[in-house]
Each structure stands twice: as structure tokens, then as C-alpha cells.
Amino acid sequence: MSEWTFAQSDSADELAHLHFFSINKRQGDEIIEFRITVKEYATPNHLSMRFYAEADKQTNQKTAPYTPTGWGSTLLQALSDCVKAIQRFPYEAE
């Protein structure tokens, strides 16, 4: 456990260390950059998940807008789930 986690005195505060990633989604001739932020919480949630990933853009905007996310007990699991979610639907810019 990293020492930064000890800065949290109340688990309700949800202190988190942020990790940043970038991935390019290729769609035809277009390349769309998605930035992913993974929050590493000092205290796991009630499902024992410690990592939460969220993309900065939505997909499927014209039908049912969806923000790609991922949860996991490891950074890899949360990030991988978010990347898969980005690929699941098309990016439909306005």
C-alpha cells in the first residue's frame, strides 16, 4: 500500500490517485483521441473495486450517448474494460 493512502482520514472522502492514458480510436479515415482517467481509490468500494476508469468523450452520441467506463480491482482491469467500452460503439461527432 502506498503512503499517499494514509492521507485519507475518512473513507467517505474517497481520496484517489489519478492515472492518465490516451488511446486513438480509428474509424474509417478518422482518428479520434480518447483520454482516459483512472482513479485509484485509497479505500476500495463496497464491491472491493479500487480502480475506476472513465473516458473524456462519449460514444454513440446520436442514438443513446454512452460514456465508456471500467471498474476493477487492478488498474489493468479497469483500463482494459474502459478501452473495450470505447471500441463497443461508434464515435458520432456533432
N, CA, C and O atoms as a printed pandas DataFrame, in Angstrom:
     atom_number atom_name residue_name chain_id  residue_number  x_coord  y_coord  z_coord
0              1         N          MET        A               1    0.848   -1.175    0.000
1              2        CA          MET        A               1    0.000    0.000    0.000
2              3         C          MET        A               1    0.895    1.239    0.000
3              4         O          MET        A               1    1.849    1.319    0.774
4              5         N          SER        A               2    0.589    2.193   -0.858
5              6        CA          SER        A               2    1.370    3.424   -0.974
6              7         C          SER        A               2    1.083    4.360    0.187
7              8         O          SER        A               2   -0.007    4.349    0.760
8              9         N          GLU        A               3    2.074    5.166    0.523
9             10        CA          GLU        A               3    1.910    6.056    1.678
10            11         C          GLU        A               3    0.851    7.129    1.473
11            12         O          GLU        A               3    0.295    7.623    2.454
12            13         N          TRP        A               4    0.549    7.513    0.217
13            14        CA          TRP        A               4   -0.458    8.551   -0.020
14            15         C          TRP        A               4   -1.823    8.146    0.530
15            16         O          TRP        A               4   -2.626    9.011    0.877
16            17         N          THR        A               5   -2.098    6.840    0.615
17            18        CA          THR        A               5   -3.402    6.383    1.101
18            19         C          THR        A               5   -3.636    6.763    2.560
19            20         O          THR        A               5   -4.781    6.852    3.002
20            21         N          PHE        A               6   -2.569    6.984    3.298
21            22        CA          PHE        A               6   -2.706    7.330    4.715
22            23         C          PHE        A               6   -3.127    8.781    4.922
23            24         O          PHE        A               6   -3.432    9.175    6.047
24            25         N          ALA        A               7   -3.149    9.577    3.865
25            26        CA          ALA        A               7   -3.604   10.971    3.967
26            27         C          ALA        A               7   -5.115   11.045    4.157
27            28         O          ALA        A               7   -5.637   12.067    4.602
28            29         N          GLN        A               8   -5.813    9.974    3.824
29            30        CA          GLN        A               8   -7.271    9.944    3.973
30            31         C          GLN        A               8   -7.631    9.528    5.391
31            32         O          GLN        A               8   -7.222    8.463    5.853
32            33         N          SER        A               9   -8.398   10.368    6.082
33            34        CA          SER        A               9   -8.811   10.029    7.444
34            35         C          SER        A               9  -10.226    9.463    7.494
35            36         O          SER        A               9  -10.597    8.804    8.466
36            37         N          ASP        A              10  -11.024    9.717    6.445
37            38        CA          ASP        A              10  -12.404    9.234    6.394
38            39         C          ASP        A              10  -12.642    8.635    5.010
39            40         O          ASP        A              10  -12.465    9.323    4.005
40            41         N          SER        A              11  -13.038    7.371    4.944
41            42        CA          SER        A              11  -13.221    6.709    3.648
42            43         C          SER        A              11  -14.307    7.368    2.800
43            44         O          SER        A              11  -14.320    7.199    1.580
44            45         N          ALA        A              12  -15.211    8.113    3.422
45            46        CA          ALA        A              12  -16.252    8.829    2.676
46            47         C          ALA        A              12  -15.656    9.944    1.815
47            48         O          ALA        A              12  -16.305   10.417    0.882
48            49         N          ASP        A              13  -14.427   10.366    2.119
49            50        CA          ASP        A              13  -13.760   11.408    1.330
50            51         C          ASP        A              13  -13.363   10.909   -0.060
51            52         O          ASP        A              13  -13.196   11.710   -0.980
52            53         N          GLU        A              14  -13.211    9.605   -0.218
53            54        CA          GLU        A              14  -12.846    8.979   -1.490
54            55         C          GLU        A              14  -11.587    9.583   -2.122
55            56         O          GLU        A              14  -11.587    9.943   -3.299
56            57         N          LEU        A              15  -10.529    9.689   -1.338
57            58        CA          LEU        A              15   -9.241   10.154   -1.849
58            59         C          LEU        A              15   -8.791    9.212   -2.964
59            60         O          LEU        A              15   -8.889    7.991   -2.834
60            61         N          ALA        A              16   -8.297    9.787   -4.057
61            62        CA          ALA        A              16   -7.877    8.960   -5.193
62            63         C          ALA        A              16   -6.622    9.527   -5.843
63            64         O          ALA        A              16   -6.425   10.740   -5.908
64            65         N          HIS        A              17   -5.785    8.621   -6.318
65            66        CA          HIS        A              17   -4.602    8.953   -7.115
66            67         C          HIS        A              17   -5.043    8.829   -8.573
67            68         O          HIS        A              17   -5.644    7.824   -8.949
68            69         N          LEU        A              18   -4.752    9.837   -9.396
69            70        CA          LEU        A              18   -5.188    9.825  -10.788
70            71         C          LEU        A              18   -4.072    9.346  -11.715
71            72         O          LEU        A              18   -2.921    9.765  -11.596
72            73         N          HIS        A              19   -4.439    8.461  -12.640
73            74        CA          HIS        A              19   -3.539    7.959  -13.677
74            75         C          HIS        A              19   -4.151    8.356  -15.021
75            76         O          HIS        A              19   -5.358    8.213  -15.214
76            77         N          PHE        A              20   -3.334    8.853  -15.948
77            78        CA          PHE        A              20   -3.845    9.344  -17.234
78            79         C          PHE        A              20   -3.303    8.520  -18.399
79            80         O          PHE        A              20   -2.124    8.168  -18.437
80            81         N          PHE        A              21   -4.197    8.219  -19.353
81            82        CA          PHE        A              21   -3.845    7.434  -20.534
82            83         C          PHE        A              21   -4.513    8.048  -21.757
83            84         O          PHE        A              21   -5.464    8.821  -21.634
84            85         N          SER        A              22   -4.014    7.702  -22.924
85            86        CA          SER        A              22   -4.584    8.177  -24.180
86            87         C          SER        A              22   -4.634    7.007  -25.154
87            88         O          SER        A              22   -3.717    6.188  -25.204
88            89         N          ILE        A              23   -5.720    6.937  -25.930
89            90        CA          ILE        A              23   -5.847    5.896  -26.950
90            91         C          ILE        A              23   -6.509    6.511  -28.176
91            92         O          ILE        A              23   -7.399    7.353  -28.057
92            93         N          ASN        A              24   -6.069    6.084  -29.349
93            94        CA          ASN        A              24   -6.661    6.558  -30.600
94            95         C          ASN        A              24   -7.630    5.513  -31.129
95            96         O          ASN        A              24   -7.275    4.350  -31.317
96            97         N          LYS        A              25   -8.860    5.951  -31.366
97            98        CA          LYS        A              25   -9.876    5.080  -31.972
98            99         C          LYS        A              25   -9.894    5.380  -33.464
99           100         O          LYS        A              25  -10.134    6.517  -33.869
100          101         N          ARG        A              26   -9.643    4.370  -34.275
101          102        CA          ARG        A              26   -9.665    4.542  -35.721
102          103         C          ARG        A              26  -11.061    4.196  -36.226
103          104         O          ARG        A              26  -11.613    3.134  -35.938
104          105         N          GLN        A              27  -11.601    5.132  -36.984
105          106        CA          GLN        A              27  -12.955    4.969  -37.506
106          107         C          GLN        A              27  -12.955    5.471  -38.948
107          108         O          GLN        A              27  -13.052    6.672  -39.196
108          109         N          GLY        A              28  -12.844    4.538  -39.898
109          110        CA          GLY        A              28  -12.683    4.934  -41.294
110          111         C          GLY        A              28  -11.351    5.644  -41.465
111          112         O          GLY        A              28  -10.310    5.122  -41.068
112          113         N          ASP        A              29  -11.381    6.838  -42.056
113          114        CA          ASP        A              29  -10.166    7.635  -42.240
114          115         C          ASP        A              29   -9.888    8.543  -41.052
115          116         O          ASP        A              29   -8.890    9.263  -41.034
116          117         N          GLU        A              30  -10.753    8.509  -40.083
117          118        CA          GLU        A              30  -10.663    9.430  -38.948
118          119         C          GLU        A              30   -9.989    8.763  -37.747
119          120         O          GLU        A              30  -10.151    7.567  -37.504
120          121         N          ILE        A              31   -9.235    9.566  -37.011
121          122        CA          ILE        A              31   -8.623    9.114  -35.765
122          123         C          ILE        A              31   -9.162   10.010  -34.657
123          124         O          ILE        A              31   -9.027   11.232  -34.713
124          125         N          ILE        A              32   -9.772    9.393  -33.653
125          126        CA          ILE        A              32  -10.334   10.142  -32.531
126          127         C          ILE        A              32   -9.542    9.779  -31.280
127          128         O          ILE        A              32   -9.451    8.608  -30.910
128          129         N          GLU        A              33   -8.973   10.785  -30.636
129          130        CA          GLU        A              33   -8.217   10.542  -29.405
130          131         C          GLU        A              33   -9.166   10.558  -28.210
131          132         O          GLU        A              33   -9.943   11.495  -28.029
132          133         N          PHE        A              34   -9.088    9.515  -27.410
133          134        CA          PHE        A              34   -9.805    9.447  -26.147
134          135         C          PHE        A              34   -8.774    9.520  -25.027
135          136         O          PHE        A              34   -7.750    8.839  -25.070
136          137         N          ARG        A              35   -9.046   10.332  -24.045
137          138        CA          ARG        A              35   -8.196   10.397  -22.856
138          139         C          ARG        A              35   -8.930    9.688  -21.730
139          140         O          ARG        A              35  -10.107    9.944  -21.473
140          141         N          ILE        A              36   -8.224    8.807  -21.077
141          142        CA          ILE        A              36   -8.816    8.003  -20.011
142          143         C          ILE        A              36   -8.173    8.388  -18.692
143          144         O          ILE        A              36   -6.949    8.435  -18.573
144          145         N          THR        A              37   -9.006    8.663  -17.711
145          146        CA          THR        A              37   -8.536    8.932  -16.357
146          147         C          THR        A              37   -8.910    7.734  -15.492
147          148         O          THR        A              37  -10.075    7.341  -15.429
148          149         N          VAL        A              38   -7.915    7.159  -14.831
149          150        CA          VAL        A              38   -8.163    6.058  -13.907
150          151         C          VAL        A              38   -7.949    6.588  -12.496
151          152         O          VAL        A              38   -6.883    7.107  -12.166
152          153         N          LYS        A              39   -8.979    6.447  -11.672
153          154        CA          LYS        A              39   -8.880    6.838  -10.267
154          155         C          LYS        A              39   -8.527    5.601   -9.449
155          156         O          LYS        A              39   -9.215    4.581   -9.502
156          157         N          GLU        A              40   -7.444    5.716   -8.694
157          158        CA          GLU        A              40   -7.036    4.646   -7.775
158          159         C          GLU        A              40   -7.431    5.104   -6.379
159          160         O          GLU        A              40   -6.772    5.960   -5.789
160          161         N          TYR        A              41   -8.496    4.539   -5.859
161          162        CA          TYR        A              41   -9.016    4.972   -4.564
162          163         C          TYR        A              41   -8.181    4.420   -3.413
163          164         O          TYR        A              41   -7.680    3.297   -3.470
164          165         N          ALA        A              42   -8.044    5.228   -2.376
165          166        CA          ALA        A              42   -7.298    4.805   -1.189
166          167         C          ALA        A              42   -8.003    3.639   -0.505
167          168         O          ALA        A              42   -7.354    2.747    0.041
168          169         N          THR        A              43   -9.337    3.653   -0.537
169          170        CA          THR        A              43  -10.142    2.601    0.075
170          171         C          THR        A              43  -11.038    1.982   -0.994
171          172         O          THR        A              43  -11.763    2.710   -1.672
172          173         N          PRO        A              44  -11.010    0.658   -1.167
173          174        CA          PRO        A              44  -11.893    0.027   -2.153
174          175         C          PRO        A              44  -13.367    0.288   -1.824
175          176         O          PRO        A              44  -13.721    0.492   -0.663
176          177         N          ASN        A              45  -14.233    0.279   -2.866
177          178        CA          ASN        A              45  -15.661    0.480   -2.625
178          179         C          ASN        A              45  -16.289   -0.787   -2.040
179          180         O          ASN        A              45  -15.583   -1.751   -1.747
180          181         N          HIS        A              46  -17.604   -0.786   -1.872
181          182        CA          HIS        A              46  -18.287   -1.927   -1.250
182          183         C          HIS        A              46  -18.193   -3.213   -2.077
183          184         O          HIS        A              46  -18.482   -4.294   -1.565
184          185         N          LEU        A              47  -17.797   -3.112   -3.332
185          186        CA          LEU        A              47  -17.613   -4.290   -4.180
186          187         C          LEU        A              47  -16.141   -4.700   -4.272
187          188         O          LEU        A              47  -15.777   -5.534   -5.101
188          189         N          SER        A              48  -15.310   -4.119   -3.428
189          190        CA          SER        A              48  -13.862   -4.365   -3.399
190          191         C          SER        A              48  -13.165   -3.892   -4.666
191          192         O          SER        A              48  -12.092   -4.389   -5.009
192          193         N          MET        A              49  -13.768   -2.933   -5.362
193          194        CA          MET        A              49  -13.150   -2.360   -6.548
194          195         C          MET        A              49  -12.362   -1.123   -6.135
195          196         O          MET        A              49  -12.889   -0.241   -5.458
196          197         N          ARG        A              50  -11.126   -1.065   -6.536
197          198        CA          ARG        A              50  -10.263    0.042   -6.132
198          199         C          ARG        A              50   -9.966    1.007   -7.274
199          200         O          ARG        A              50   -9.540    2.137   -7.039
200          201         N          PHE        A              51  -10.192    0.562   -8.517
201          202        CA          PHE        A              51   -9.840    1.367   -9.682
202          203         C          PHE        A              51  -11.078    1.639  -10.537
203          204         O          PHE        A              51  -11.878    0.741  -10.799
204          205         N          TYR        A              52  -11.218    2.897  -10.967
205          206        CA          TYR        A              52  -12.331    3.304  -11.822
206          207         C          TYR        A              52  -11.776    4.118  -12.985
207          208         O          TYR        A              52  -11.090    5.118  -12.774
208          209         N          ALA        A              53  -12.070    3.694  -14.206
209          210        CA          ALA        A              53  -11.587    4.379  -15.410
210          211         C          ALA        A              53  -12.764    5.010  -16.139
211          212         O          ALA        A              53  -13.846    4.430  -16.220
212          213         N          GLU        A              54  -12.532    6.221  -16.674
213          214        CA          GLU        A              54  -13.581    6.916  -17.419
214          215         C          GLU        A              54  -12.957    7.687  -18.573
215          216         O          GLU        A              54  -11.946    8.369  -18.402
216          217         N          ALA        A              55  -13.573    7.573  -19.757
217          218        CA          ALA        A              55  -13.107    8.296  -20.946
218          219         C          ALA        A              55  -13.614    9.728  -20.922
219          220         O          ALA        A              55  -14.606   10.036  -20.262
220          221         N          ASP        A              56  -12.924   10.601  -21.647
221          222        CA          ASP        A              56  -13.293   12.021  -21.685
222          223         C          ASP        A              56  -14.354   12.338  -22.730
223          224         O          ASP        A              56  -14.861   13.458  -22.778
224          225         N          LYS        A              57  -14.696   11.357  -23.570
225          226        CA          LYS        A              57  -15.689   11.577  -24.625
226          227         C          LYS        A              57  -16.747   10.481  -24.561
227          228         O          LYS        A              57  -16.494    9.377  -24.080
228          229         N          GLN        A              58  -17.924   10.809  -25.051
229          230        CA          GLN        A              58  -18.971    9.809  -25.181
230          231         C          GLN        A              58  -18.896    9.161  -26.559
231          232         O          GLN        A              58  -18.314    9.722  -27.487
232          233         N          THR        A              59  -19.486    7.985  -26.683
233          234        CA          THR        A              59  -19.670    7.321  -27.967
234          235         C          THR        A              59  -21.171    7.168  -28.181
235          236         O          THR        A              59  -21.960    7.401  -27.265
236          237         N          ASN        A              60  -21.565    6.778  -29.390
237          238        CA          ASN        A              60  -22.974    6.510  -29.676
238          239         C          ASN        A              60  -23.861    7.735  -29.419
239          240         O          ASN        A              60  -25.017    7.597  -29.018
240          241         N          GLN        A              61  -23.310    8.939  -29.652
241          242        CA          GLN        A              61  -23.968   10.190  -29.279
242          243         C          GLN        A              61  -25.339   10.390  -29.918
243          244         O          GLN        A              61  -26.227   10.959  -29.284
244          245         N          LYS        A              62  -25.534    9.944  -31.137
245          246        CA          LYS        A              62  -26.790   10.227  -31.851
246          247         C          LYS        A              62  -27.922    9.274  -31.481
247          248         O          LYS        A              62  -29.090    9.584  -31.715
248          249         N          THR        A              63  -27.595    8.129  -30.911
249          250        CA          THR        A              63  -28.620    7.145  -30.554
250          251         C          THR        A              63  -28.891    7.144  -29.056
251          252         O          THR        A              63  -29.975    7.522  -28.613
252          253         N          ALA        A              64  -27.922    6.728  -28.300
253          254        CA          ALA        A              64  -28.015    6.710  -26.837
254          255         C          ALA        A              64  -26.612    6.988  -26.313
255          256         O          ALA        A              64  -25.814    6.061  -26.177
256          257         N          PRO        A              65  -26.296    8.250  -26.017
257          258        CA          PRO        A              65  -24.939    8.608  -25.589
258          259         C          PRO        A              65  -24.438    7.723  -24.438
259          260         O          PRO        A              65  -25.158    7.438  -23.481
260          261         N          TYR        A              66  -23.185    7.307  -24.572
261          262        CA          TYR        A              66  -22.588    6.390  -23.608
262          263         C          TYR        A              66  -21.180    6.869  -23.273
263          264         O          TYR        A              66  -20.374    7.116  -24.170
264          265         N          THR        A              67  -20.889    6.997  -21.994
265          266        CA          THR        A              67  -19.541    7.345  -21.547
266          267         C          THR        A              67  -18.812    6.052  -21.190
267          268         O          THR        A              67  -19.204    5.375  -20.239
268          269         N          PRO        A              68  -17.762    5.696  -21.926
269          270        CA          PRO        A              68  -17.017    4.474  -21.633
270          271         C          PRO        A              68  -16.372    4.520  -20.244
271          272         O          PRO        A              68  -15.720    5.497  -19.875
272          273         N          THR        A              69  -16.570    3.449  -19.496
273          274        CA          THR        A              69  -16.020    3.338  -18.145
274          275         C          THR        A              69  -15.525    1.915  -17.909
275          276         O          THR        A              69  -15.771    1.014  -18.711
276          277         N          GLY        A              70  -14.828    1.734  -16.803
277          278        CA          GLY        A              70  -14.399    0.414  -16.380
278          279         C          GLY        A              70  -14.076    0.416  -14.900
279          280         O          GLY        A              70  -13.484    1.369  -14.393
280          281         N          TRP        A              71  -14.458   -0.639  -14.206
281          282        CA          TRP        A              71  -14.141   -0.831  -12.790
282          283         C          TRP        A              71  -13.249   -2.053  -12.666
283          284         O          TRP        A              71  -13.290   -2.940  -13.518
284          285         N          GLY        A              72  -12.449   -2.108  -11.621
285          286        CA          GLY        A              72  -11.667   -3.307  -11.389
286          287         C          GLY        A              72  -10.883   -3.257  -10.099
287          288         O          GLY        A              72  -10.722   -2.202   -9.486
288          289         N          SER        A              73  -10.401   -4.412   -9.702
289          290        CA          SER        A              73   -9.573   -4.481   -8.500
290          291         C          SER        A              73   -8.114   -4.167   -8.832
291          292         O          SER        A              73   -7.283   -4.030   -7.934
292          293         N          THR        A              74   -7.805   -4.051  -10.150
293          294        CA          THR        A              74   -6.466   -3.649  -10.583
294          295         C          THR        A              74   -6.591   -2.533  -11.614
295          296         O          THR        A              74   -7.634   -2.377  -12.249
296          297         N          LEU        A              75   -5.532   -1.766  -11.774
297          298        CA          LEU        A              75   -5.511   -0.706  -12.777
298          299         C          LEU        A              75   -5.702   -1.312  -14.167
299          300         O          LEU        A              75   -6.444   -0.765  -14.983
300          301         N          LEU        A              76   -5.049   -2.420  -14.439
301          302        CA          LEU        A              76   -5.158   -3.082  -15.742
302          303         C          LEU        A              76   -6.599   -3.468  -16.061
303          304         O          LEU        A              76   -7.065   -3.249  -17.179
304          305         N          GLN        A              77   -7.295   -4.030  -15.107
305          306        CA          GLN        A              77   -8.677   -4.454  -15.338
306          307         C          GLN        A              77   -9.579   -3.267  -15.657
307          308         O          GLN        A              77  -10.357   -3.321  -16.610
308          309         N          ALA        A              78   -9.485   -2.197  -14.873
309          310        CA          ALA        A              78  -10.320   -1.014  -15.103
310          311         C          ALA        A              78   -9.991   -0.367  -16.445
311          312         O          ALA        A              78  -10.896   -0.008  -17.199
312          313         N          LEU        A              79   -8.708   -0.217  -16.746
313          314        CA          LEU        A              79   -8.286    0.393  -18.007
314          315         C          LEU        A              79   -8.716   -0.462  -19.196
315          316         O          LEU        A              79   -9.227    0.072  -20.180
316          317         N          SER        A              80   -8.522   -1.766  -19.125
317          318        CA          SER        A              80   -8.907   -2.672  -20.215
318          319         C          SER        A              80  -10.405   -2.622  -20.480
319          320         O          SER        A              80  -10.832   -2.594  -21.635
320          321         N          ASP        A              81  -11.204   -2.610  -19.417
321          322        CA          ASP        A              81  -12.658   -2.542  -19.579
322          323         C          ASP        A              81  -13.072   -1.235  -20.247
323          324         O          ASP        A              81  -13.983   -1.223  -21.075
324          325         N          CYS        A              82  -12.416   -0.147  -19.896
325          326        CA          CYS        A              82  -12.727    1.149  -20.490
326          327         C          CYS        A              82  -12.342    1.169  -21.972
327          328         O          CYS        A              82  -13.097    1.684  -22.797
328          329         N          VAL        A              83  -11.190    0.618  -22.314
329          330        CA          VAL        A              83  -10.754    0.556  -23.712
330          331         C          VAL        A              83  -11.744   -0.279  -24.533
331          332         O          VAL        A              83  -12.101    0.105  -25.647
332          333         N          LYS        A              84  -12.184   -1.410  -23.991
333          334        CA          LYS        A              84  -13.182   -2.235  -24.686
334          335         C          LYS        A              84  -14.483   -1.461  -24.876
335          336         O          LYS        A              84  -15.126   -1.573  -25.920
336          337         N          ALA        A              85  -14.868   -0.683  -23.881
337          338        CA          ALA        A              85  -16.100    0.109  -23.966
338          339         C          ALA        A              85  -15.981    1.197  -25.033
339          340         O          ALA        A              85  -16.964    1.519  -25.700
340          341         N          ILE        A              86  -14.792    1.760  -25.199
341          342        CA          ILE        A              86  -14.570    2.765  -26.250
342          343         C          ILE        A              86  -14.782    2.134  -27.626
343          344         O          ILE        A              86  -15.351    2.763  -28.518
344          345         N          GLN        A              87  -14.329    0.903  -27.794
345          346        CA          GLN        A              87  -14.442    0.219  -29.086
346          347         C          GLN        A              87  -15.854   -0.307  -29.360
347          348         O          GLN        A              87  -16.187   -0.608  -30.507
348          349         N          ARG        A              88  -16.680   -0.418  -28.328
349          350        CA          ARG        A              88  -18.007   -1.032  -28.449
350          351         C          ARG        A              88  -18.954   -0.265  -29.375
351          352         O          ARG        A              88  -19.693   -0.880  -30.143
352          353         N          PHE        A              89  -18.942    1.071  -29.312
353          354        CA          PHE        A              89  -19.869    1.891  -30.090
354          355         C          PHE        A              89  -19.103    2.887  -30.953
355          356         O          PHE        A              89  -17.958    3.216  -30.643
356          357         N          PRO        A              90  -19.718    3.371  -32.030
357          358        CA          PRO        A              90  -19.050    4.367  -32.873
358          359         C          PRO        A              90  -19.012    5.732  -32.195
359          360         O          PRO        A              90  -19.850    6.050  -31.351
360          361         N          TYR        A              91  -18.026    6.523  -32.581
361          362        CA          TYR        A              91  -17.973    7.918  -32.152
362          363         C          TYR        A              91  -18.724    8.714  -33.203
363          364         O          TYR        A              91  -18.360    8.689  -34.379
364          365         N          GLU        A              92  -19.765    9.416  -32.794
365          366        CA          GLU        A              92  -20.621   10.158  -33.717
366          367         C          GLU        A              92  -20.566   11.642  -33.386
367          368         O          GLU        A              92  -21.426   12.162  -32.675
368          369         N          ALA        A              93  -19.557   12.311  -33.904
369          370        CA          ALA        A              93  -19.379   13.740  -33.611
370          371         C          ALA        A              93  -20.552   14.544  -34.159
371          372         O          ALA        A              93  -21.185   14.169  -35.145
372          373         N          GLU        A              94  -20.815   15.643  -33.497
373          374        CA          GLU        A              94  -21.920   16.529  -33.925
374          375         C          GLU        A              94  -21.573   17.254  -35.197
375          376         O          GLU        A              94  -22.379   18.037  -35.701
